[in-house]
Amino acid sequence: MDILSWEERPFVSLEQMDTYSARDRETAQRFGATVKAAEISNRDYKHRYSRHSSDWAMQPPPSSHIHICMGYLVVRKLDTTGQYETWMPGHVFEELYAAAGEP
């Protein structure tokens, strides 16, 4: 995904997100073999959540009033009735997912 301006980043669309594959079977079984994701900060996710949580299935944002850190907006359980968005720290995401086509 191309780098978005800071104003657009919290509101990236599903179509703009990159596709990632679960690195292990357990993650694939729990959350789907593939996910869509975009790199955003926990504060950006908080803005996205405040705007869209009443219309979309979203997990609440982590605390961002003291520590702001980069991570990923992740859409899990793609194309199912259980599809939802969440945010996770970069190191956690990178342990669980690889860019589609990578090992």
DAQUI-V401116 format. One record per pair of residues at least 4 apart in sequence whose ideal C-beta (glycine too) atoms are under 6 Angstrom apart, sorted by sequence separation. I is the first residue (numbers start at 1). GAP is how many residues later the second one is. If there is no record, write none. Layout:
# DAQUI-V401116
I,GAP ; I,GAP
This chain:
# DAQUI-V401116
4,4 ; 12,4 ; 27,4 ; 40,4 ; 48,4 ; 49,4 ; 52,4 ; 64,4 ; 88,4 ; 93,4 ; 98,4 ; 4,5 ; 22,5 ; 28,5 ; 40,5 ; 53,5 ; 77,5 ; 78,5 ; 88,5 ; 22,6 ; 77,6 ; 49,9 ; 75,10 ; 22,11 ; 49,12 ; 74,12 ; 21,13 ; 73,14 ; 74,14 ; 19,15 ; 20,15 ; 46,15 ; 45,16 ; 71,16 ; 72,16 ; 1,17 ; 20,17 ; 71,17 ; 46,18 ; 71,18 ; 17,19 ; 71,19 ; 17,20 ; 42,20 ; 70,20 ; 17,21 ; 43,21 ; 72,21 ; 14,22 ; 42,22 ; 43,25 ; 12,26 ; 61,26 ; 41,27 ; 42,27 ; 57,27 ; 58,27 ; 59,27 ; 45,28 ; 41,29 ; 9,31 ; 39,33 ; 40,33 ; 10,34 ; 9,35 ; 37,35 ; 38,35 ; 1,37 ; 10,37 ; 37,37 ; 10,38 ; 35,39 ; 36,39 ; 35,41 ; 45,42 ; 32,44 ; 31,45 ; 32,45 ; 42,45 ; 32,46 ; 27,69 ; 23,73 ; 23,75 ; 20,77 ; 21,77 ; 20,79 ; 21,79 ; 19,81
